Amino acid sequence: MFTLQISYPVRDYEAFKKVFDSDPAGRAASGATSVRLFRDTEDQNSVAVLLDFDTKDAANVFLDRLRSDVWDKPEVIGQLMTASPTGRILEEVAREGRGAG
């Protein structure tokens, strides 16, 4: 499994969440098998998203779509973010504990 880890430095979580829920990059059709959204406990405007994919290629295609169709839009970055989001693809190599297997 491959996980796309995205860090979003948002101006206003509620405004970000509204756009996130509208799925502007097409998470639902991208092959993402799981989507998890997190907020930093010390900074509620620091958001992390983890999207799981079966293949590295699918994760890369989605990350490229995010960069070109969403992140490169001044209206998105200027209104919603305090800085550019970052993304990286992680490969799961081990799992322990609840949900392992």
Biopython code that builds the backbone (N, CA, C, O; Angstrom):
import numpy as np
from Bio.PDB.StructureBuilder import StructureBuilder

atoms = [
    (1, "MET", "N", (0.840, -1.170, 0.000)),
    (1, "MET", "CA", (0.000, 0.000, 0.000)),
    (1, "MET", "C", (0.893, 1.243, 0.000)),
    (1, "MET", "O", (1.986, 1.249, 0.567)),
    (2, "PHE", "N", (0.397, 2.280, -0.646)),
    (2, "PHE", "CA", (1.094, 3.554, -0.731)),
    (2, "PHE", "C", (0.182, 4.637, -0.163)),
    (2, "PHE", "O", (-1.020, 4.658, -0.429)),
    (3, "THR", "N", (0.768, 5.526, 0.616)),
    (3, "THR", "CA", (0.002, 6.594, 1.249)),
    (3, "THR", "C", (0.538, 7.940, 0.799)),
    (3, "THR", "O", (1.731, 8.223, 0.910)),
    (4, "LEU", "N", (-0.356, 8.753, 0.294)),
    (4, "LEU", "CA", (-0.035, 10.130, -0.036)),
    (4, "LEU", "C", (-0.280, 10.953, 1.223)),
    (4, "LEU", "O", (-1.409, 11.049, 1.705)),
    (5, "GLN", "N", (0.783, 11.542, 1.746)),
    (5, "GLN", "CA", (0.706, 12.362, 2.957)),
    (5, "GLN", "C", (0.780, 13.823, 2.533)),
    (5, "GLN", "O", (1.746, 14.245, 1.898)),
    (6, "ILE", "N", (-0.240, 14.588, 2.886)),
    (6, "ILE", "CA", (-0.298, 16.000, 2.497)),
    (6, "ILE", "C", (-0.389, 16.855, 3.755)),
    (6, "ILE", "O", (-1.153, 16.555, 4.672)),
    (7, "SER", "N", (0.395, 17.917, 3.783)),
    (7, "SER", "CA", (0.342, 18.894, 4.870)),
    (7, "SER", "C", (-0.240, 20.189, 4.316)),
    (7, "SER", "O", (0.257, 20.744, 3.336)),
    (8, "TYR", "N", (-1.296, 20.656, 4.961)),
    (8, "TYR", "CA", (-1.955, 21.895, 4.568)),
    (8, "TYR", "C", (-1.858, 22.924, 5.692)),
    (8, "TYR", "O", (-2.415, 22.702, 6.767)),
    (9, "PRO", "N", (-1.171, 24.036, 5.474)),
    (9, "PRO", "CA", (-1.176, 25.140, 6.434)),
    (9, "PRO", "C", (-2.343, 26.078, 6.091)),
    (9, "PRO", "O", (-2.195, 26.968, 5.254)),
    (10, "VAL", "N", (-3.486, 25.883, 6.726)),
    (10, "VAL", "CA", (-4.702, 26.596, 6.331)),
    (10, "VAL", "C", (-4.920, 27.868, 7.146)),
    (10, "VAL", "O", (-4.463, 27.985, 8.283)),
    (11, "ARG", "N", (-5.628, 28.814, 6.537)),
    (11, "ARG", "CA", (-5.977, 30.061, 7.227)),
    (11, "ARG", "C", (-7.164, 29.835, 8.165)),
    (11, "ARG", "O", (-7.188, 30.333, 9.291)),
    (12, "ASP", "N", (-8.135, 29.083, 7.682)),
    (12, "ASP", "CA", (-9.386, 28.880, 8.417)),
    (12, "ASP", "C", (-9.833, 27.438, 8.148)),
    (12, "ASP", "O", (-10.180, 27.093, 7.019)),
    (13, "TYR", "N", (-9.824, 26.614, 9.176)),
    (13, "TYR", "CA", (-10.130, 25.199, 8.987)),
    (13, "TYR", "C", (-11.518, 24.989, 8.376)),
    (13, "TYR", "O", (-11.672, 24.177, 7.463)),
    (14, "GLU", "N", (-12.509, 25.700, 8.859)),
    (14, "GLU", "CA", (-13.880, 25.500, 8.355)),
    (14, "GLU", "C", (-13.978, 25.805, 6.858)),
    (14, "GLU", "O", (-14.642, 25.076, 6.122)),
    (15, "ALA", "N", (-13.328, 26.866, 6.409)),
    (15, "ALA", "CA", (-13.324, 27.194, 4.978)),
    (15, "ALA", "C", (-12.590, 26.113, 4.191)),
    (15, "ALA", "O", (-13.052, 25.693, 3.131)),
    (16, "PHE", "N", (-11.448, 25.663, 4.707)),
    (16, "PHE", "CA", (-10.707, 24.580, 4.066)),
    (16, "PHE", "C", (-11.572, 23.321, 3.970)),
    (16, "PHE", "O", (-11.632, 22.683, 2.919)),
    (17, "LYS", "N", (-12.230, 22.971, 5.056)),
    (17, "LYS", "CA", (-13.025, 21.728, 5.107)),
    (17, "LYS", "C", (-14.145, 21.752, 4.080)),
    (17, "LYS", "O", (-14.465, 20.724, 3.483)),
    (18, "LYS", "N", (-14.735, 22.907, 3.871)),
    (18, "LYS", "CA", (-15.803, 23.027, 2.874)),
    (18, "LYS", "C", (-15.269, 22.698, 1.476)),
    (18, "LYS", "O", (-15.912, 21.972, 0.719)),
    (19, "VAL", "N", (-14.094, 23.231, 1.139)),
    (19, "VAL", "CA", (-13.486, 22.939, -0.163)),
    (19, "VAL", "C", (-13.050, 21.476, -0.217)),
    (19, "VAL", "O", (-13.269, 20.802, -1.224)),
    (20, "PHE", "N", (-12.439, 20.985, 0.850)),
    (20, "PHE", "CA", (-11.998, 19.583, 0.916)),
    (20, "PHE", "C", (-13.176, 18.648, 0.664)),
    (20, "PHE", "O", (-13.058, 17.698, -0.110)),
    (21, "ASP", "N", (-14.299, 18.907, 1.306)),
    (21, "ASP", "CA", (-15.476, 18.052, 1.157)),
    (21, "ASP", "C", (-16.046, 18.079, -0.260)),
    (21, "ASP", "O", (-16.694, 17.123, -0.687)),
    (22, "SER", "N", (-15.809, 19.165, -0.986)),
    (22, "SER", "CA", (-16.311, 19.245, -2.370)),
    (22, "SER", "C", (-15.467, 18.405, -3.328)),
    (22, "SER", "O", (-15.862, 18.187, -4.473)),
    (23, "ASP", "N", (-14.310, 17.936, -2.867)),
    (23, "ASP", "CA", (-13.453, 17.015, -3.615)),
    (23, "ASP", "C", (-13.045, 17.563, -4.986)),
    (23, "ASP", "O", (-13.322, 16.936, -6.009)),
    (24, "PRO", "N", (-12.382, 18.739, -5.016)),
    (24, "PRO", "CA", (-12.067, 19.362, -6.305)),
    (24, "PRO", "C", (-11.083, 18.593, -7.181)),
    (24, "PRO", "O", (-11.053, 18.815, -8.392)),
    (25, "ALA", "N", (-10.288, 17.710, -6.620)),
    (25, "ALA", "CA", (-9.335, 16.942, -7.429)),
    (25, "ALA", "C", (-9.846, 15.542, -7.746)),
    (25, "ALA", "O", (-9.161, 14.779, -8.428)),
    (26, "GLY", "N", (-11.012, 15.197, -7.275)),
    (26, "GLY", "CA", (-11.593, 13.895, -7.611)),
    (26, "GLY", "C", (-11.032, 12.727, -6.825)),
    (26, "GLY", "O", (-10.731, 11.678, -7.396)),
    (27, "ARG", "N", (-10.887, 12.900, -5.509)),
    (27, "ARG", "CA", (-10.410, 11.787, -4.672)),
    (27, "ARG", "C", (-11.234, 10.531, -4.905)),
    (27, "ARG", "O", (-10.699, 9.429, -5.030)),
    (28, "ALA", "N", (-12.536, 10.719, -4.961)),
    (28, "ALA", "CA", (-13.455, 9.588, -5.047)),
    (28, "ALA", "C", (-13.198, 8.735, -6.289)),
    (28, "ALA", "O", (-13.382, 7.518, -6.256)),
    (29, "ALA", "N", (-12.780, 9.363, -7.372)),
    (29, "ALA", "CA", (-12.558, 8.632, -8.622)),
    (29, "ALA", "C", (-11.092, 8.334, -8.886)),
    (29, "ALA", "O", (-10.756, 7.774, -9.930)),
    (30, "SER", "N", (-10.218, 8.695, -7.963)),
    (30, "SER", "CA", (-8.778, 8.605, -8.204)),
    (30, "SER", "C", (-8.157, 7.260, -7.872)),
    (30, "SER", "O", (-7.002, 6.999, -8.210)),
    (31, "GLY", "N", (-8.931, 6.405, -7.207)),
    (31, "GLY", "CA", (-8.370, 5.141, -6.754)),
    (31, "GLY", "C", (-7.975, 5.154, -5.292)),
    (31, "GLY", "O", (-7.437, 4.167, -4.792)),
    (32, "ALA", "N", (-8.233, 6.257, -4.591)),
    (32, "ALA", "CA", (-7.943, 6.308, -3.156)),
    (32, "ALA", "C", (-8.841, 5.300, -2.443)),
    (32, "ALA", "O", (-10.062, 5.324, -2.593)),
    (33, "THR", "N", (-8.228, 4.427, -1.676)),
    (33, "THR", "CA", (-8.995, 3.403, -0.962)),
    (33, "THR", "C", (-9.371, 3.839, 0.443)),
    (33, "THR", "O", (-10.246, 3.243, 1.070)),
    (34, "SER", "N", (-8.713, 4.878, 0.936)),
    (34, "SER", "CA", (-8.985, 5.400, 2.276)),
    (34, "SER", "C", (-8.535, 6.849, 2.320)),
    (34, "SER", "O", (-7.515, 7.211, 1.734)),
    (35, "VAL", "N", (-9.295, 7.669, 3.013)),
    (35, "VAL", "CA", (-8.949, 9.076, 3.193)),
    (35, "VAL", "C", (-9.090, 9.390, 4.676)),
    (35, "VAL", "O", (-10.136, 9.143, 5.277)),
    (36, "ARG", "N", (-8.023, 9.939, 5.261)),
    (36, "ARG", "CA", (-8.050, 10.325, 6.672)),
    (36, "ARG", "C", (-7.612, 11.777, 6.799)),
    (36, "ARG", "O", (-6.649, 12.204, 6.162)),
    (37, "LEU", "N", (-8.317, 12.517, 7.614)),
    (37, "LEU", "CA", (-8.060, 13.942, 7.815)),
    (37, "LEU", "C", (-7.712, 14.166, 9.285)),
    (37, "LEU", "O", (-8.416, 13.688, 10.174)),
    (38, "PHE", "N", (-6.617, 14.899, 9.538)),
    (38, "PHE", "CA", (-6.129, 15.144, 10.893)),
    (38, "PHE", "C", (-5.897, 16.638, 11.098)),
    (38, "PHE", "O", (-5.595, 17.367, 10.154)),
    (39, "ARG", "N", (-6.043, 17.083, 12.351)),
    (39, "ARG", "CA", (-5.674, 18.447, 12.739)),
    (39, "ARG", "C", (-4.666, 18.352, 13.867)),
    (39, "ARG", "O", (-4.784, 17.510, 14.757)),
    (40, "ASP", "N", (-3.675, 19.226, 13.817)),
    (40, "ASP", "CA", (-2.670, 19.296, 14.873)),
    (40, "ASP", "C", (-3.362, 19.722, 16.174)),
    (40, "ASP", "O", (-4.186, 20.637, 16.166)),
    (41, "THR", "N", (-3.035, 19.075, 17.269)),
    (41, "THR", "CA", (-3.678, 19.401, 18.549)),
    (41, "THR", "C", (-3.238, 20.749, 19.095)),
    (41, "THR", "O", (-3.944, 21.343, 19.910)),
    (42, "GLU", "N", (-2.095, 21.236, 18.666)),
    (42, "GLU", "CA", (-1.592, 22.527, 19.137)),
    (42, "GLU", "C", (-1.917, 23.669, 18.168)),
    (42, "GLU", "O", (-1.982, 24.828, 18.578)),
    (43, "ASP", "N", (-2.117, 23.355, 16.910)),
    (43, "ASP", "CA", (-2.394, 24.353, 15.877)),
    (43, "ASP", "C", (-3.522, 23.821, 15.002)),
    (43, "ASP", "O", (-3.278, 23.063, 14.063)),
    (44, "GLN", "N", (-4.746, 24.213, 15.304)),
    (44, "GLN", "CA", (-5.921, 23.691, 14.605)),
    (44, "GLN", "C", (-5.966, 24.033, 13.122)),
    (44, "GLN", "O", (-6.786, 23.480, 12.388)),
    (45, "ASN", "N", (-5.097, 24.937, 12.667)),
    (45, "ASN", "CA", (-5.033, 25.274, 11.245)),
    (45, "ASN", "C", (-3.906, 24.557, 10.523)),
    (45, "ASN", "O", (-3.610, 24.864, 9.369)),
    (46, "SER", "N", (-3.282, 23.608, 11.193)),
    (46, "SER", "CA", (-2.296, 22.734, 10.558)),
    (46, "SER", "C", (-2.999, 21.397, 10.319)),
    (46, "SER", "O", (-3.324, 20.672, 11.259)),
    (47, "VAL", "N", (-3.225, 21.092, 9.049)),
    (47, "VAL", "CA", (-4.036, 19.936, 8.671)),
    (47, "VAL", "C", (-3.177, 18.930, 7.915)),
    (47, "VAL", "O", (-2.340, 19.300, 7.091)),
    (48, "ALA", "N", (-3.396, 17.667, 8.206)),
    (48, "ALA", "CA", (-2.733, 16.583, 7.475)),
    (48, "ALA", "C", (-3.803, 15.681, 6.876)),
    (48, "ALA", "O", (-4.817, 15.383, 7.508)),
    (49, "VAL", "N", (-3.556, 15.258, 5.658)),
    (49, "VAL", "CA", (-4.448, 14.330, 4.968)),
    (49, "VAL", "C", (-3.623, 13.124, 4.544)),
    (49, "VAL", "O", (-2.529, 13.268, 3.998)),
    (50, "LEU", "N", (-4.150, 11.946, 4.796)),
    (50, "LEU", "CA", (-3.521, 10.696, 4.361)),
    (50, "LEU", "C", (-4.491, 9.985, 3.436)),
    (50, "LEU", "O", (-5.625, 9.686, 3.812)),
    (51, "LEU", "N", (-4.035, 9.718, 2.223)),
    (51, "LEU", "CA", (-4.842, 9.011, 1.232)),
    (51, "LEU", "C", (-4.110, 7.730, 0.852)),
    (51, "LEU", "O", (-2.943, 7.776, 0.463)),
    (52, "ASP", "N", (-4.775, 6.608, 0.960)),
    (52, "ASP", "CA", (-4.168, 5.324, 0.630)),
    (52, "ASP", "C", (-4.511, 4.910, -0.796)),
    (52, "ASP", "O", (-5.633, 5.099, -1.266)),
    (53, "PHE", "N", (-3.515, 4.339, -1.473)),
    (53, "PHE", "CA", (-3.663, 3.863, -2.844)),
    (53, "PHE", "C", (-3.038, 2.478, -2.952)),
    (53, "PHE", "O", (-2.117, 2.142, -2.208)),
    (54, "ASP", "N", (-3.541, 1.688, -3.875)),
    (54, "ASP", "CA", (-2.975, 0.356, -4.097)),
    (54, "ASP", "C", (-1.627, 0.409, -4.794)),
    (54, "ASP", "O", (-0.785, -0.467, -4.596)),
    (55, "THR", "N", (-1.418, 1.450, -5.622)),
    (55, "THR", "CA", (-0.166, 1.533, -6.382)),
    (55, "THR", "C", (0.475, 2.905, -6.226)),
    (55, "THR", "O", (-0.202, 3.902, -5.973)),
    (56, "LYS", "N", (1.778, 2.932, -6.382)),
    (56, "LYS", "CA", (2.520, 4.186, -6.346)),
    (56, "LYS", "C", (2.106, 5.077, -7.516)),
    (56, "LYS", "O", (2.002, 6.294, -7.366)),
    (57, "ASP", "N", (1.873, 4.479, -8.666)),
    (57, "ASP", "CA", (1.458, 5.248, -9.838)),
    (57, "ASP", "C", (0.155, 5.995, -9.584)),
    (57, "ASP", "O", (0.032, 7.165, -9.946)),
    (58, "ALA", "N", (-0.810, 5.335, -8.970)),
    (58, "ALA", "CA", (-2.094, 5.984, -8.678)),
    (58, "ALA", "C", (-1.898, 7.157, -7.724)),
    (58, "ALA", "O", (-2.513, 8.209, -7.897)),
    (59, "ALA", "N", (-1.049, 6.981, -6.726)),
    (59, "ALA", "CA", (-0.763, 8.071, -5.786)),
    (59, "ALA", "C", (-0.079, 9.232, -6.501)),
    (59, "ALA", "O", (-0.410, 10.392, -6.253)),
    (60, "ASN", "N", (0.865, 8.933, -7.382)),
    (60, "ASN", "CA", (1.560, 9.979, -8.140)),
    (60, "ASN", "C", (0.613, 10.730, -9.064)),
    (60, "ASN", "O", (0.680, 11.956, -9.155)),
    (61, "VAL", "N", (-0.261, 10.015, -9.744)),
    (61, "VAL", "CA", (-1.225, 10.659, -10.645)),
    (61, "VAL", "C", (-2.111, 11.623, -9.860)),
    (61, "VAL", "O", (-2.366, 12.743, -10.303)),
    (62, "PHE", "N", (-2.576, 11.181, -8.695)),
    (62, "PHE", "CA", (-3.432, 12.046, -7.898)),
    (62, "PHE", "C", (-2.666, 13.264, -7.374)),
    (62, "PHE", "O", (-3.197, 14.375, -7.383)),
    (63, "LEU", "N", (-1.431, 13.068, -6.920)),
    (63, "LEU", "CA", (-0.618, 14.189, -6.443)),
    (63, "LEU", "C", (-0.378, 15.188, -7.576)),
    (63, "LEU", "O", (-0.456, 16.397, -7.360)),
    (64, "ASP", "N", (-0.091, 14.701, -8.759)),
    (64, "ASP", "CA", (0.087, 15.591, -9.912)),
    (64, "ASP", "C", (-1.191, 16.375, -10.207)),
    (64, "ASP", "O", (-1.132, 17.563, -10.527)),
    (65, "ARG", "N", (-2.351, 15.711, -10.100)),
    (65, "ARG", "CA", (-3.635, 16.378, -10.334)),
    (65, "ARG", "C", (-3.866, 17.460, -9.273)),
    (65, "ARG", "O", (-4.324, 18.557, -9.592)),
    (66, "LEU", "N", (-3.551, 17.153, -8.027)),
    (66, "LEU", "CA", (-3.679, 18.163, -6.972)),
    (66, "LEU", "C", (-2.831, 19.389, -7.288)),
    (66, "LEU", "O", (-3.298, 20.523, -7.189)),
    (67, "ARG", "N", (-1.588, 19.147, -7.668)),
    (67, "ARG", "CA", (-0.673, 20.262, -7.957)),
    (67, "ARG", "C", (-1.167, 21.123, -9.110)),
    (67, "ARG", "O", (-1.131, 22.351, -9.022)),
    (68, "SER", "N", (-1.625, 20.505, -10.180)),
    (68, "SER", "CA", (-2.005, 21.268, -11.372)),
    (68, "SER", "C", (-3.427, 21.823, -11.316)),
    (68, "SER", "O", (-3.675, 22.929, -11.796)),
    (69, "ASP", "N", (-4.358, 21.075, -10.740)),
    (69, "ASP", "CA", (-5.761, 21.482, -10.790)),
    (69, "ASP", "C", (-6.238, 22.221, -9.542)),
    (69, "ASP", "O", (-7.268, 22.895, -9.580)),
    (70, "VAL", "N", (-5.507, 22.104, -8.447)),
    (70, "VAL", "CA", (-5.969, 22.725, -7.198)),
    (70, "VAL", "C", (-4.912, 23.652, -6.612)),
    (70, "VAL", "O", (-5.167, 24.841, -6.420)),
    (71, "TRP", "N", (-3.732, 23.118, -6.328)),
    (71, "TRP", "CA", (-2.714, 23.907, -5.630)),
    (71, "TRP", "C", (-2.174, 25.056, -6.455)),
    (71, "TRP", "O", (-1.758, 26.067, -5.889)),
    (72, "ASP", "N", (-2.168, 24.938, -7.767)),
    (72, "ASP", "CA", (-1.638, 26.004, -8.612)),
    (72, "ASP", "C", (-2.639, 27.132, -8.859)),
    (72, "ASP", "O", (-2.344, 28.073, -9.596)),
    (73, "LYS", "N", (-3.802, 27.042, -8.257)),
    (73, "LYS", "CA", (-4.825, 28.075, -8.425)),
    (73, "LYS", "C", (-4.626, 29.153, -7.354)),
    (73, "LYS", "O", (-4.730, 28.859, -6.163)),
    (74, "PRO", "N", (-4.343, 30.392, -7.757)),
    (74, "PRO", "CA", (-4.116, 31.466, -6.771)),
    (74, "PRO", "C", (-5.288, 31.651, -5.817)),
    (74, "PRO", "O", (-5.094, 31.980, -4.646)),
    (75, "GLU", "N", (-6.504, 31.440, -6.313)),
    (75, "GLU", "CA", (-7.668, 31.622, -5.452)),
    (75, "GLU", "C", (-7.719, 30.579, -4.328)),
    (75, "GLU", "O", (-8.274, 30.841, -3.262)),
    (76, "VAL", "N", (-7.144, 29.410, -4.568)),
    (76, "VAL", "CA", (-7.099, 28.377, -3.533)),
    (76, "VAL", "C", (-6.001, 28.700, -2.530)),
    (76, "VAL", "O", (-6.250, 28.773, -1.327)),
    (77, "ILE", "N", (-4.796, 28.891, -3.028)),
    (77, "ILE", "CA", (-3.664, 29.146, -2.134)),
    (77, "ILE", "C", (-3.842, 30.478, -1.411)),
    (77, "ILE", "O", (-3.649, 30.551, -0.198)),
    (78, "GLY", "N", (-4.202, 31.519, -2.133)),
    (78, "GLY", "CA", (-4.327, 32.837, -1.523)),
    (78, "GLY", "C", (-5.413, 32.932, -0.474)),
    (78, "GLY", "O", (-5.233, 33.595, 0.547)),
    (79, "GLN", "N", (-6.532, 32.280, -0.710)),
    (79, "GLN", "CA", (-7.659, 32.391, 0.205)),
    (79, "GLN", "C", (-7.635, 31.358, 1.316)),
    (79, "GLN", "O", (-8.074, 31.638, 2.431)),
    (80, "LEU", "N", (-7.129, 30.168, 1.027)),
    (80, "LEU", "CA", (-7.236, 29.078, 1.995)),
    (80, "LEU", "C", (-5.949, 28.752, 2.746)),
    (80, "LEU", "O", (-6.002, 28.247, 3.867)),
    (81, "MET", "N", (-4.794, 29.034, 2.145)),
    (81, "MET", "CA", (-3.523, 28.587, 2.716)),
    (81, "MET", "C", (-2.651, 29.750, 3.167)),
    (81, "MET", "O", (-2.702, 30.841, 2.599)),
    (82, "THR", "N", (-1.857, 29.499, 4.190)),
    (82, "THR", "CA", (-0.866, 30.486, 4.618)),
    (82, "THR", "C", (0.469, 30.244, 3.923)),
    (82, "THR", "O", (1.344, 31.110, 3.933)),
    (83, "ALA", "N", (0.626, 29.069, 3.321)),
    (83, "ALA", "CA", (1.814, 28.687, 2.555)),
    (83, "ALA", "C", (1.388, 27.553, 1.620)),
    (83, "ALA", "O", (0.279, 27.032, 1.739)),
    (84, "SER", "N", (2.250, 27.181, 0.711)),
    (84, "SER", "CA", (1.921, 26.091, -0.209)),
    (84, "SER", "C", (1.833, 24.763, 0.530)),
    (84, "SER", "O", (2.630, 24.499, 1.431)),
    (85, "PRO", "N", (0.867, 23.926, 0.154)),
    (85, "PRO", "CA", (0.797, 22.582, 0.726)),
    (85, "PRO", "C", (1.985, 21.754, 0.252)),
    (85, "PRO", "O", (2.617, 22.080, -0.753)),
    (86, "THR", "N", (2.276, 20.702, 0.968)),
    (86, "THR", "CA", (3.324, 19.774, 0.558)),
    (86, "THR", "C", (2.762, 18.365, 0.550)),
    (86, "THR", "O", (1.858, 18.038, 1.319)),
    (87, "GLY", "N", (3.307, 17.538, -0.325)),
    (87, "GLY", "CA", (2.860, 16.153, -0.402)),
    (87, "GLY", "C", (4.031, 15.227, -0.647)),
    (87, "GLY", "O", (5.006, 15.590, -1.306)),
    (88, "ARG", "N", (3.921, 14.036, -0.111)),
    (88, "ARG", "CA", (4.921, 13.006, -0.369)),
    (88, "ARG", "C", (4.240, 11.651, -0.316)),
    (88, "ARG", "O", (3.208, 11.474, 0.332)),
    (89, "ILE", "N", (4.842, 10.704, -1.015)),
    (89, "ILE", "CA", (4.275, 9.357, -1.091)),
    (89, "ILE", "C", (5.103, 8.428, -0.229)),
    (89, "ILE", "O", (6.326, 8.360, -0.351)),
    (90, "LEU", "N", (4.421, 7.720, 0.636)),
    (90, "LEU", "CA", (5.050, 6.781, 1.557)),
    (90, "LEU", "C", (4.635, 5.365, 1.187)),
    (90, "LEU", "O", (3.499, 5.130, 0.777)),
    (91, "GLU", "N", (5.552, 4.434, 1.331)),
    (91, "GLU", "CA", (5.242, 3.024, 1.105)),
    (91, "GLU", "C", (5.178, 2.321, 2.458)),
    (91, "GLU", "O", (6.116, 2.392, 3.251)),
    (92, "GLU", "N", (4.068, 1.647, 2.710)),
    (92, "GLU", "CA", (3.942, 0.905, 3.967)),
    (92, "GLU", "C", (4.808, -0.339, 3.903)),
    (92, "GLU", "O", (4.699, -1.144, 2.977)),
    (93, "VAL", "N", (5.671, -0.485, 4.900)),
    (93, "VAL", "CA", (6.579, -1.631, 4.931)),
    (93, "VAL", "C", (6.328, -2.537, 6.129)),
    (93, "VAL", "O", (6.841, -3.655, 6.179)),
    (94, "ALA", "N", (5.542, -2.066, 7.096)),
    (94, "ALA", "CA", (5.200, -2.892, 8.256)),
    (94, "ALA", "C", (3.991, -2.275, 8.937)),
    (94, "ALA", "O", (3.733, -1.078, 8.817)),
    (95, "ARG", "N", (3.249, -3.122, 9.659)),
    (95, "ARG", "CA", (2.096, -2.637, 10.416)),
    (95, "ARG", "C", (1.963, -3.500, 11.661)),
    (95, "ARG", "O", (2.076, -4.724, 11.590)),
    (96, "GLU", "N", (1.725, -2.872, 12.788)),
    (96, "GLU", "CA", (1.506, -3.578, 14.038)),
    (96, "GLU", "C", (0.270, -3.027, 14.714)),
    (96, "GLU", "O", (-0.209, -1.950, 14.361)),
    (97, "GLY", "N", (-0.241, -3.747, 15.668)),
    (97, "GLY", "CA", (-1.341, -3.251, 16.477)),
    (97, "GLY", "C", (-2.692, -3.407, 15.825)),
    (97, "GLY", "O", (-2.869, -4.193, 14.895)),
    (98, "ARG", "N", (-3.652, -2.639, 16.331)),
    (98, "ARG", "CA", (-5.021, -2.720, 15.855)),
    (98, "ARG", "C", (-5.090, -2.464, 14.350)),
    (98, "ARG", "O", (-4.466, -1.523, 13.860)),
    (99, "GLY", "N", (-5.820, -3.265, 13.630)),
    (99, "GLY", "CA", (-5.946, -3.115, 12.194)),
    (99, "GLY", "C", (-4.822, -3.743, 11.391)),
    (99, "GLY", "O", (-4.819, -3.671, 10.162)),
    (100, "ALA", "N", (-3.873, -4.355, 12.070)),
    (100, "ALA", "CA", (-2.752, -4.995, 11.367)),
    (100, "ALA", "C", (-3.223, -6.274, 10.719)),
    (100, "ALA", "O", (-4.146, -6.935, 11.197)),
    (101, "GLY", "N", (-2.588, -6.604, 9.647)),
    (101, "GLY", "CA", (-2.897, -7.904, 9.078)),
    (101, "GLY", "C", (-3.008, -7.843, 7.654)),
    (101, "GLY", "O", (-3.267, -8.860, 7.011)),
]
sb = StructureBuilder()
sb.init_structure("model")
sb.init_model(0)
sb.init_chain("A")
sb.init_seg("    ")
for serial, (resi, resn, name, xyz) in enumerate(atoms, 1):
    if name == "N":
        sb.init_residue(resn, " ", resi, " ")
    sb.init_atom(name, np.array(xyz, "f"), 0.0, 1.0, " ", f" {name:<3s}", serial, name[0])
structure = sb.get_structure()
